[in-house]
Amino acid sequence: MAIKCCVNSGKSAVEMIELINKAYGSAAMSRADVIRRYAGFRDGREDVKDDVSSGHPSIVRRDENVEHVRRLLTEDRRNTLQVTSHRLNIGKETVRRIVTEDLGKRKIREGFFLKS
């Protein structure tokens, strides 16, 4: 509500961030979240609740992608997160989670997968 109040009173985003940090200290929300909410209110948003998601579940860690990552690592153990991500058209963080959580690899160092 403080953000909406600042927007309505004509405060700039920088002024608002300073006020929020002063008022809430270490408990203040992140700068990025403040700016995102500020922009929403500035553009006419009325509610502080986040938008409802589409309801579609995330499917990037499905069995098929786990098997694709496993196959790529078997073909060339030196594949990096970036190369694997690019080849499968899925995010690097998703590839990292597949490698560490689904495939049980212990480490990823300097972009390379290490054998578990």
Summary of the structure (lengths in Angstrom):
residues: 116
radius of gyration: 21.3
end to end distance: 49.3
largest distance: 60.4
contacts: 261
relative contact order: 0.10
helix: 57%
strand: 4%
